[in-house]
Amino acid sequence: MVRAAERADRPPRTSVWLEDRAPRGGGRGGGGQPSGLDRDRITAATVRLLDAEGLTKFSMRRLAAELNVTAMSVYWYVDTKDDLLELALDAAFGEIRPPGPEPAGTGPADWREELRTLAGAYRALLVRHPWLSSLAGTFLNIGPHAVEFQLAVRRVVRRTGLPAAGRAGALSAVFQFVYGFGTIEGHFVRRCASAGMSQDDYCRRAMNAVTREPELREAVHDSADLEEARGDGTVEEIRDRDFAFALELLIAGIETMVRRGG
């Protein structure tokens, strides 16, 4: 276990994945570690708590209570709360199973379909774990699962035919769009759940309240044609159509830039 005085003597930390330290496991060994714990179990409990209660309510004491141990017991396995949040972030990315490199002797897969699959998986991850977007923007995000996802995305974009100078822009266009879309969707889903309402009921109640305000009524009326053009369906169905269409616009943009480059 690292004591506070020892932590103070260390240089500023950049990432739990860059720490030069032996992995810590469960059981009560020579160092007196608490039995029944290991990093995987602690990380899994962290993910569950973040899903249930959100990032602002998370604390080491709350985690220790969930694990039925003392807070100091957790520090046998992680040095700081930030280390634990980084581990949880990468554990969540482990839910995505990105495609690996194509086996030798097989033709390349359609990059468009693989890009749709990766974008959809990333969006779903952000919705399942609304806390993830904040942590992804806070830490280096260089854990093994996150890096595996990043490498898969780069392999797909490399196969588009874009010149090297344009690939970073394509990555930003697609995955920053997905990040924003999934973040907003995830927070909305959580807000509806906290209110004990379906997404459709929440939207109906919100729109009824908005249209009662004279200052906002005109804005709602002005967008009526857009809402009509989106068609019927539930909030989730309409949002899925919006996401798919926006992604197709980005794919079409990549295709256009490839043709221009040629």
Backbone bond lengths (Angstrom), bond angles and torsions (degrees), N, CA, C in turn:
res aa  C-N    CA-C-N  psi(-1)  N-CA   C-N-CA  omega(-1)  CA-C   N-CA-C  phi
1 M - - - 1.462 - - 1.521 109.19 -
2 V 1.326 117.58 136.52 1.451 122.36 -179.48 1.517 109.14 -91.39
3 R 1.326 116.46 123.63 1.457 120.80 -178.83 1.525 110.59 -83.77
4 A 1.359 115.68 163.34 1.454 120.55 -175.76 1.525 111.43 -59.69
5 A 1.346 118.06 -40.37 1.463 120.97 -179.36 1.528 110.93 -63.62
6 E 1.333 116.38 -37.16 1.457 120.10 179.08 1.517 110.98 -68.52
7 R 1.350 115.73 -36.89 1.468 119.23 178.14 1.519 110.91 -64.11
8 A 1.330 116.73 -37.71 1.457 120.85 -176.55 1.518 111.54 -65.04
9 D 1.351 117.43 -28.43 1.455 121.43 -178.55 1.522 112.52 -81.79
10 R 1.322 117.33 -10.34 1.453 120.12 -176.95 1.532 111.07 -81.97
11 P 1.349 117.14 152.49 1.466 118.81 173.42 1.521 109.86 -68.00
12 P 1.346 117.32 163.86 1.469 119.45 179.45 1.522 111.48 -55.88
13 R 1.317 115.64 138.63 1.462 120.81 -177.73 1.519 110.06 -82.96
14 T 1.322 116.02 142.65 1.453 120.95 176.98 1.521 111.96 -106.16
15 S 1.332 116.26 -38.99 1.460 120.02 -178.95 1.517 109.47 -165.69
16 V 1.315 115.54 145.69 1.465 120.10 175.37 1.525 110.87 -61.98
17 W 1.342 116.47 -25.49 1.462 120.54 -177.82 1.528 112.26 -79.88
18 L 1.317 117.65 -7.93 1.456 121.10 178.69 1.523 112.47 -107.09
19 E 1.328 116.12 4.32 1.452 119.92 179.49 1.523 110.28 -76.85
20 D 1.322 116.67 132.78 1.469 122.01 178.32 1.521 108.09 -90.57
21 R 1.334 114.38 90.50 1.458 118.30 -176.58 1.518 109.10 -151.70
22 A 1.299 115.81 151.70 1.463 119.85 177.38 1.507 109.48 -73.74
23 P 1.346 117.74 142.66 1.458 119.40 177.58 1.520 111.57 -62.50
24 R 1.300 115.15 145.08 1.466 119.61 179.36 1.518 109.63 -105.39
25 G 1.304 116.75 138.98 1.460 120.11 -178.66 1.499 111.64 -123.89
26 G 1.331 116.47 -177.95 1.454 121.13 -178.53 1.515 111.73 -81.85
27 G 1.324 114.75 -176.31 1.453 120.78 -179.16 1.510 111.72 89.38
28 R 1.295 117.21 161.28 1.460 120.66 179.14 1.521 107.78 -101.97
29 G 1.345 115.54 98.91 1.452 120.96 -177.09 1.511 110.40 -98.03
30 G 1.358 114.24 -159.25 1.445 119.20 -176.81 1.512 112.25 -63.89
31 G 1.333 118.39 -28.40 1.461 120.44 -178.85 1.509 113.12 -81.71
32 G 1.320 117.89 -2.82 1.447 120.42 177.63 1.511 114.57 79.01
33 Q 1.343 116.97 26.11 1.452 118.61 179.42 1.524 110.82 -64.54
34 P 1.332 117.89 146.60 1.465 120.35 178.52 1.521 111.05 -65.50
35 S 1.304 116.03 138.05 1.456 120.41 -177.58 1.517 110.44 -77.58
36 G 1.349 114.87 158.24 1.454 121.23 174.73 1.509 114.61 83.80
37 L 1.338 118.12 1.10 1.461 120.99 179.76 1.520 109.88 -118.66
38 D 1.321 115.95 154.59 1.449 122.77 166.21 1.528 106.84 -156.03
39 R 1.312 115.43 171.44 1.467 118.54 -175.41 1.525 112.24 -62.17
40 D 1.327 116.80 -38.97 1.464 119.08 -178.44 1.523 111.11 -62.40
41 R 1.316 116.54 -43.88 1.469 119.74 -179.86 1.531 110.92 -65.56
42 I 1.321 116.33 -42.19 1.468 120.08 179.14 1.528 110.46 -64.37
43 T 1.333 116.54 -42.37 1.467 120.43 -179.65 1.521 111.03 -64.94
44 A 1.324 117.08 -42.62 1.468 120.37 179.27 1.526 110.72 -62.32
45 A 1.328 117.18 -41.16 1.468 120.32 177.92 1.524 110.67 -65.18
46 T 1.319 117.10 -35.74 1.470 120.98 177.46 1.519 110.54 -62.54
47 V 1.319 117.04 -45.97 1.468 121.10 179.06 1.523 110.14 -59.79
48 R 1.327 117.12 -44.59 1.469 120.64 -179.93 1.533 111.06 -60.61
49 L 1.337 116.18 -44.47 1.465 119.50 -179.72 1.518 111.96 -65.78
50 L 1.310 116.90 -42.02 1.464 120.17 178.78 1.529 110.71 -62.76
51 D 1.316 116.76 -39.48 1.465 120.18 177.22 1.529 111.19 -64.41
52 A 1.314 116.16 -41.01 1.465 120.60 -173.81 1.524 112.53 -79.14
53 E 1.346 117.42 -37.80 1.461 119.74 -168.92 1.525 113.88 -122.30
54 G 1.326 117.81 -12.22 1.450 120.08 178.44 1.516 113.31 89.29
55 L 1.314 114.85 168.64 1.461 121.29 -174.32 1.520 112.45 -71.07
56 T 1.321 117.98 -37.53 1.471 120.24 -174.44 1.521 112.31 -67.62
57 K 1.311 118.12 -27.29 1.469 120.70 -178.46 1.521 112.87 -91.80
58 F 1.325 116.97 -5.49 1.460 119.09 -175.54 1.519 110.69 -75.74
59 S 1.323 116.21 137.41 1.460 122.00 175.31 1.518 108.30 -150.77
60 M 1.325 115.14 161.46 1.461 119.25 178.03 1.531 110.93 -65.71
61 R 1.323 116.72 -34.43 1.466 119.74 177.38 1.528 111.10 -65.39
62 R 1.331 115.64 -41.97 1.461 119.23 179.08 1.527 110.24 -64.35
63 L 1.325 116.97 -40.04 1.460 121.12 177.96 1.516 110.82 -64.36
64 A 1.337 116.56 -43.90 1.464 120.06 -179.92 1.527 110.69 -60.72
65 A 1.336 116.69 -40.10 1.461 119.69 178.03 1.524 110.90 -63.66
66 E 1.325 116.47 -38.60 1.453 120.59 178.21 1.529 110.99 -63.04
67 L 1.322 116.29 -36.90 1.462 121.83 -179.33 1.531 112.58 -87.26
68 N 1.343 116.30 -6.01 1.461 122.13 -178.54 1.533 111.81 61.07
69 V 1.348 115.04 43.94 1.461 121.46 176.05 1.527 107.05 -135.26
70 T 1.315 116.77 176.62 1.457 120.28 174.84 1.526 109.09 -82.66
71 A 1.336 116.09 157.26 1.463 120.02 178.87 1.525 111.18 -60.60
72 M 1.339 117.24 -36.65 1.458 120.14 -179.66 1.523 111.67 -64.90
73 S 1.337 116.74 -26.88 1.466 119.17 178.82 1.524 111.16 -62.62
74 V 1.331 116.18 -36.26 1.460 119.66 -178.66 1.524 110.77 -64.78
75 Y 1.326 116.43 -31.83 1.464 120.54 -176.85 1.531 113.22 -72.25
76 W 1.337 117.97 -4.15 1.454 119.08 170.35 1.527 110.09 -70.56
77 Y 1.321 117.89 -20.16 1.462 122.10 -170.87 1.516 113.30 -114.26
78 V 1.324 117.74 -22.64 1.468 122.13 175.60 1.518 108.19 -138.79
79 D 1.318 116.50 148.37 1.465 119.98 -178.71 1.518 112.17 -83.33
80 T 1.335 116.67 -34.95 1.466 120.31 -174.56 1.523 110.47 -140.61
81 K 1.307 114.79 165.22 1.463 120.84 174.41 1.528 110.25 -62.26
82 D 1.337 117.00 -38.68 1.463 119.97 179.34 1.522 111.43 -61.57
83 D 1.331 117.00 -38.68 1.464 119.40 176.52 1.527 110.44 -57.42
84 L 1.301 115.55 -43.25 1.458 120.44 -177.61 1.529 110.99 -67.45
85 L 1.326 116.73 -39.68 1.464 119.77 177.62 1.526 111.01 -64.72
86 E 1.324 117.02 -37.56 1.470 120.02 175.76 1.517 111.22 -63.22
87 L 1.309 116.91 -41.29 1.463 120.29 178.26 1.524 110.80 -63.86
88 A 1.331 116.49 -41.08 1.465 120.43 178.57 1.527 110.89 -64.58
89 L 1.329 116.11 -40.36 1.461 120.61 178.82 1.520 110.78 -58.48
90 D 1.323 116.86 -46.99 1.458 118.95 -178.47 1.524 111.59 -71.46
91 A 1.336 117.01 -33.90 1.468 119.60 176.75 1.522 110.45 -59.87
92 A 1.329 116.78 -39.49 1.464 120.03 178.13 1.524 110.76 -63.80
93 F 1.332 117.33 -42.23 1.466 119.73 177.98 1.526 111.37 -62.48
94 G 1.323 116.66 -23.11 1.453 119.73 177.12 1.520 113.56 -66.28
95 E 1.331 117.33 -12.67 1.467 120.47 176.81 1.524 111.62 -73.47
96 I 1.335 117.14 -20.08 1.462 121.10 177.14 1.524 108.06 -85.72
97 R 1.313 115.98 133.43 1.459 120.84 177.01 1.538 108.26 -112.58
98 P 1.337 117.26 83.98 1.462 119.37 -176.57 1.519 111.89 -71.19
99 P 1.315 117.42 152.73 1.472 119.39 177.60 1.518 110.05 -69.23
100 G 1.325 116.53 143.75 1.457 121.11 176.82 1.515 110.34 -87.81
101 P 1.321 116.45 -177.00 1.466 119.87 176.35 1.523 111.27 -58.99
102 E 1.341 116.07 148.14 1.460 119.60 -179.85 1.524 110.15 -65.74
103 P 1.327 117.66 136.02 1.473 120.01 177.30 1.521 110.74 -60.22
104 A 1.318 115.99 150.66 1.462 120.85 178.93 1.524 110.19 -59.87
105 G 1.325 115.53 138.23 1.460 120.15 177.51 1.512 114.17 89.69
106 T 1.346 117.98 -2.89 1.466 120.49 178.27 1.519 108.92 -107.41
107 G 1.309 115.53 149.88 1.456 120.03 178.20 1.518 110.64 -73.77
108 P 1.336 116.70 156.08 1.469 119.97 -179.73 1.526 111.30 -67.27
109 A 1.329 115.34 141.83 1.465 119.98 176.46 1.525 109.23 -71.47
110 D 1.316 116.04 161.81 1.461 120.79 178.18 1.529 109.06 -67.35
111 W 1.328 117.17 116.39 1.461 119.79 -176.03 1.512 111.49 -63.28
112 R 1.342 117.61 -29.19 1.465 120.32 -179.32 1.528 110.69 -65.03
113 E 1.333 115.93 -44.91 1.463 119.44 -178.85 1.522 110.83 -67.61
114 E 1.326 117.01 -39.16 1.458 119.41 178.78 1.528 111.05 -67.46
115 L 1.337 116.85 -36.41 1.461 119.88 177.64 1.524 110.25 -65.09
116 R 1.324 117.47 -41.13 1.472 120.99 176.59 1.530 110.30 -60.87
117 T 1.328 116.46 -42.84 1.461 120.63 -178.64 1.523 111.22 -64.02
118 L 1.333 117.32 -46.69 1.465 120.98 -179.11 1.523 111.28 -66.38
119 A 1.329 116.43 -41.26 1.468 119.75 179.09 1.524 110.50 -64.14
120 G 1.334 116.83 -42.01 1.459 120.13 179.08 1.517 112.21 -65.79
121 A 1.336 116.72 -38.13 1.466 120.13 179.15 1.522 110.74 -66.83
122 Y 1.322 116.96 -39.75 1.467 120.72 179.35 1.525 110.60 -67.00
123 R 1.316 116.51 -42.39 1.473 119.97 177.09 1.532 110.37 -59.70
124 A 1.331 117.20 -47.29 1.470 120.68 -179.36 1.522 111.15 -60.98
125 L 1.337 116.91 -37.35 1.458 120.65 179.25 1.523 111.04 -63.82
126 L 1.320 116.83 -43.74 1.465 121.37 179.51 1.523 111.68 -64.55
127 V 1.322 116.81 -33.07 1.470 120.37 179.62 1.530 110.15 -75.50
128 R 1.320 117.61 -40.17 1.468 120.60 179.24 1.517 111.52 -65.65
129 H 1.312 116.81 -34.93 1.465 121.91 -175.57 1.531 109.51 -125.57
130 P 1.328 118.70 82.20 1.477 120.22 -176.14 1.525 113.77 -59.47
131 W 1.315 118.31 -22.04 1.462 122.07 178.90 1.523 112.31 -74.71
132 L 1.325 116.99 -17.27 1.452 120.53 -172.59 1.521 112.60 -65.11
133 S 1.332 117.52 -38.25 1.469 119.22 -175.79 1.519 111.43 -62.73
134 S 1.324 117.40 -37.16 1.459 120.17 178.87 1.526 110.83 -66.99
135 L 1.319 117.45 -42.68 1.461 120.41 -178.97 1.525 111.20 -70.70
136 A 1.329 117.67 -35.95 1.463 120.50 179.19 1.524 111.16 -63.29
137 G 1.327 116.67 -28.30 1.454 120.66 177.59 1.514 113.51 -89.65
138 T 1.326 117.07 -3.77 1.463 121.64 -177.02 1.522 112.06 -102.67
139 F 1.341 116.53 -42.31 1.456 121.18 -174.60 1.533 110.99 -101.98
140 L 1.332 115.77 168.51 1.459 120.51 179.03 1.520 112.35 -65.13
141 N 1.322 116.32 -26.01 1.466 121.61 177.84 1.532 110.70 59.13
142 I 1.332 115.13 55.86 1.463 120.86 -177.72 1.531 111.54 -119.24
143 G 1.321 116.61 23.40 1.457 119.98 175.00 1.519 110.70 -67.82
144 P 1.315 118.61 164.13 1.469 121.48 -174.04 1.523 114.02 -61.12
145 H 1.331 117.89 -37.55 1.466 119.44 -179.26 1.526 111.05 -72.51
146 A 1.321 117.11 -40.95 1.460 120.48 178.69 1.524 110.85 -64.98
147 V 1.321 116.61 -41.19 1.464 120.45 179.07 1.527 110.58 -65.11
148 E 1.324 117.33 -39.62 1.468 120.54 177.19 1.529 110.31 -59.44
149 F 1.332 116.62 -42.65 1.464 120.49 178.15 1.531 110.40 -64.47
150 Q 1.327 117.28 -45.26 1.461 120.99 -178.96 1.524 111.79 -61.54
151 L 1.331 116.61 -41.20 1.457 119.93 179.14 1.526 111.53 -65.45
152 A 1.334 116.50 -38.25 1.469 119.93 178.28 1.527 110.49 -63.78
153 V 1.320 116.68 -41.63 1.462 120.64 178.86 1.529 110.32 -62.89
154 R 1.323 116.59 -43.60 1.473 119.73 -179.31 1.521 111.50 -65.27
155 R 1.337 117.22 -37.30 1.465 119.43 177.82 1.521 110.89 -61.82
156 V 1.327 116.17 -40.75 1.463 119.99 -179.91 1.525 110.37 -65.84
157 V 1.325 116.89 -47.61 1.470 119.97 -178.02 1.529 110.43 -64.74
158 R 1.333 117.21 -33.13 1.468 119.90 177.95 1.524 111.01 -62.22
159 R 1.343 116.81 -32.63 1.466 120.45 -178.02 1.521 113.48 -80.66
160 T 1.317 117.85 -5.05 1.466 119.85 -179.98 1.517 112.35 -68.21
161 G 1.325 117.30 -23.83 1.455 120.69 -174.87 1.507 113.42 96.13
162 L 1.325 117.56 -0.46 1.459 120.23 176.29 1.527 109.97 -65.67
163 P 1.329 117.60 145.10 1.456 118.81 172.87 1.521 110.12 -65.53
164 A 1.331 115.88 157.72 1.463 120.40 -175.80 1.518 111.69 -55.54
165 A 1.328 116.97 -35.86 1.472 120.18 -177.21 1.523 112.26 -66.32
166 G 1.322 117.95 -20.57 1.458 120.50 -177.47 1.510 115.02 -100.17
167 R 1.328 117.88 -7.11 1.466 119.71 -173.51 1.522 112.22 -69.72
168 A 1.337 117.08 -39.63 1.466 118.99 -179.95 1.524 110.25 -62.75
169 G 1.328 117.18 -38.59 1.458 119.98 177.56 1.515 112.45 -65.23
170 A 1.344 116.37 -38.05 1.459 119.82 177.79 1.520 110.90 -66.06
171 L 1.335 116.59 -41.86 1.461 120.15 176.44 1.517 110.86 -59.14
172 S 1.323 116.55 -44.30 1.465 120.03 179.93 1.516 111.09 -64.32
173 A 1.328 116.51 -44.60 1.464 120.06 -177.28 1.524 111.15 -59.24
174 V 1.330 116.52 -45.83 1.468 120.01 -175.75 1.521 111.37 -76.31
175 F 1.332 117.16 -52.60 1.458 118.24 -168.34 1.523 113.67 -86.94
176 Q 1.325 119.05 -20.21 1.459 118.19 169.04 1.529 110.15 -74.70
177 F 1.336 116.50 -32.61 1.467 119.11 171.99 1.532 110.23 -61.22
178 V 1.338 116.75 -48.16 1.463 120.04 -179.22 1.525 110.52 -62.73
179 Y 1.335 116.45 -41.06 1.465 120.82 178.77 1.527 110.66 -58.09
180 G 1.326 116.61 -47.81 1.468 119.57 179.79 1.513 112.56 -66.26
181 F 1.326 116.62 -44.35 1.467 121.04 -179.04 1.524 110.25 -62.84
182 G 1.337 116.20 -48.72 1.458 120.10 -177.75 1.514 113.15 -67.58
183 T 1.345 116.69 -34.84 1.468 120.13 178.43 1.516 110.91 -64.04
184 I 1.323 116.99 -49.20 1.464 120.62 179.95 1.522 110.66 -63.28
185 E 1.329 116.51 -42.96 1.465 119.97 179.53 1.527 110.76 -62.81
186 G 1.328 117.08 -44.65 1.457 120.28 -178.86 1.512 112.59 -61.27
187 H 1.337 116.99 -42.79 1.461 119.77 179.21 1.522 111.33 -67.83
188 F 1.329 116.69 -35.62 1.469 119.69 178.45 1.528 110.73 -66.41
189 V 1.322 116.49 -44.60 1.466 120.58 179.17 1.522 109.97 -59.80
190 R 1.329 116.47 -42.89 1.466 119.93 179.93 1.525 111.10 -66.38
191 R 1.333 117.18 -39.18 1.459 120.29 -179.99 1.529 110.39 -63.75
192 C 1.334 116.90 -41.35 1.465 119.86 177.91 1.532 110.93 -63.94
193 A 1.325 115.84 -42.35 1.467 119.61 179.68 1.526 110.51 -63.77
194 S 1.338 117.49 -40.51 1.468 120.96 179.15 1.515 111.25 -64.09
195 A 1.338 116.38 -32.06 1.459 121.06 178.87 1.522 112.25 -81.38
196 G 1.337 117.02 -6.52 1.461 120.81 -179.27 1.514 112.82 69.97
197 M 1.343 116.73 30.83 1.462 121.45 -176.93 1.518 110.11 -128.59
198 S 1.329 115.50 154.65 1.461 119.67 171.59 1.525 108.64 -72.31
199 Q 1.312 115.74 161.90 1.463 119.04 178.76 1.529 111.27 -62.75
200 D 1.327 116.94 -36.87 1.467 120.11 179.96 1.527 110.98 -67.43
201 D 1.328 116.95 -44.02 1.465 119.73 179.06 1.525 111.05 -64.65
202 Y 1.321 116.16 -39.62 1.466 119.95 -179.96 1.529 109.73 -63.04
203 C 1.337 117.12 -44.13 1.464 120.61 179.79 1.520 111.87 -64.03
204 R 1.337 116.72 -41.49 1.463 119.44 179.48 1.524 110.62 -62.86
205 R 1.328 116.61 -44.32 1.457 119.68 -179.92 1.528 110.93 -64.96
206 A 1.321 116.17 -41.05 1.465 119.69 179.66 1.528 110.96 -64.48
207 M 1.326 117.20 -43.70 1.466 119.87 -178.82 1.514 111.33 -66.58
208 N 1.325 117.23 -37.38 1.470 119.67 176.82 1.526 110.74 -62.33
209 A 1.306 116.56 -40.18 1.464 120.18 179.18 1.521 110.90 -67.78
210 V 1.330 116.25 -41.18 1.469 120.23 -177.80 1.521 111.29 -65.38
211 T 1.326 117.64 -42.99 1.465 120.45 -175.87 1.523 112.68 -70.28
212 R 1.327 117.19 -11.80 1.464 119.30 175.62 1.524 112.08 -81.49
213 E 1.317 116.83 -12.47 1.465 120.99 179.95 1.520 109.70 -93.54
214 P 1.341 118.64 118.92 1.469 120.85 -177.46 1.524 113.18 -56.44
215 E 1.319 117.32 -37.76 1.463 120.07 -177.13 1.528 111.89 -67.30
216 L 1.325 117.03 -27.71 1.452 120.88 -176.85 1.524 113.22 -99.14
217 R 1.312 116.39 -17.24 1.466 120.10 -175.82 1.525 111.15 -61.14
218 E 1.327 116.34 -39.10 1.466 120.09 -178.47 1.535 110.86 -65.30
219 A 1.321 116.40 -39.38 1.464 119.13 179.04 1.517 110.89 -64.35
220 V 1.330 117.15 -39.84 1.463 120.63 177.94 1.520 109.97 -64.98
221 H 1.328 116.73 -43.96 1.466 120.77 -179.91 1.526 110.55 -63.19
222 D 1.337 116.56 -38.43 1.464 121.01 -177.52 1.529 111.59 -65.83
223 S 1.330 117.71 -27.45 1.468 120.69 -178.84 1.522 112.64 -98.58
224 A 1.329 116.88 8.99 1.468 120.36 -177.31 1.522 111.55 -61.47
225 D 1.348 117.49 -38.04 1.460 119.76 -178.83 1.528 111.37 -66.99
226 L 1.338 115.86 -34.30 1.460 119.06 177.39 1.525 110.84 -67.08
227 E 1.327 115.78 -42.68 1.460 119.14 179.85 1.520 111.18 -64.61
228 E 1.328 116.60 -37.84 1.462 120.17 179.30 1.527 110.49 -66.29
229 A 1.342 115.81 -38.91 1.459 119.68 -179.12 1.520 112.01 -67.89
230 R 1.317 117.77 -24.95 1.462 120.29 179.83 1.523 111.90 -71.18
231 G 1.326 116.84 -17.21 1.449 120.24 175.92 1.517 113.00 86.65
232 D 1.336 114.57 176.98 1.456 120.98 -179.86 1.527 110.28 -82.89
233 G 1.306 114.00 167.95 1.456 120.22 176.96 1.507 110.77 137.47
234 T 1.315 115.19 173.19 1.448 120.12 177.50 1.532 109.48 -74.96
235 V 1.312 115.09 169.38 1.465 119.46 176.85 1.523 110.03 -57.32
236 E 1.317 117.12 -42.82 1.461 120.40 -178.95 1.521 111.72 -65.53
237 E 1.327 117.18 -40.54 1.471 120.06 179.74 1.522 111.23 -65.38
238 I 1.318 116.94 -43.55 1.462 120.60 179.67 1.522 110.14 -65.07
239 R 1.326 116.26 -41.00 1.461 119.61 180.00 1.530 110.72 -65.68
240 D 1.330 117.98 -38.76 1.458 120.75 176.85 1.520 111.25 -61.80
241 R 1.332 116.50 -40.58 1.463 119.19 178.73 1.519 110.86 -66.22
242 D 1.326 117.09 -41.83 1.464 120.31 178.00 1.524 111.14 -60.25
243 F 1.339 116.18 -44.90 1.461 120.45 -179.54 1.525 110.82 -62.09
244 A 1.327 116.84 -46.37 1.464 120.81 -178.12 1.525 110.78 -62.70
245 F 1.340 116.50 -41.58 1.464 119.48 -178.72 1.521 110.65 -67.23
246 A 1.327 117.15 -43.58 1.464 120.69 179.79 1.522 110.56 -62.18
247 L 1.320 116.83 -40.09 1.455 120.01 179.47 1.525 110.65 -66.17
248 E 1.338 116.75 -38.78 1.464 119.17 177.43 1.524 111.37 -64.67
249 L 1.336 117.74 -34.81 1.458 119.97 175.17 1.531 110.78 -60.34
250 L 1.315 116.35 -42.13 1.458 120.06 -179.74 1.529 111.25 -68.01
251 I 1.320 117.17 -40.52 1.467 120.34 177.31 1.522 110.37 -63.21
252 A 1.343 116.12 -43.39 1.465 119.61 177.64 1.527 110.95 -62.04
253 G 1.325 116.31 -36.06 1.458 119.77 177.52 1.522 111.61 -64.84
254 I 1.333 117.17 -40.27 1.469 120.65 177.01 1.522 109.94 -62.79
255 E 1.330 116.25 -45.06 1.470 119.89 179.11 1.525 111.07 -59.57
256 T 1.325 116.15 -41.75 1.476 120.15 -179.87 1.526 110.58 -63.85
257 M 1.337 117.15 -43.64 1.465 120.26 -179.65 1.527 111.13 -66.85
258 V 1.325 118.42 -32.25 1.460 120.74 176.23 1.521 109.73 -65.43
259 R 1.339 117.20 -44.14 1.451 120.83 178.90 1.527 111.21 -62.95
260 R 1.308 117.26 -41.22 1.464 120.57 178.35 1.519 110.65 -63.29
261 G 1.342 115.36 -40.96 1.460 119.23 179.33 1.512 111.70 -64.23
262 G 1.369 116.42 -36.00 1.447 120.22 178.77 1.515 111.95 -68.24
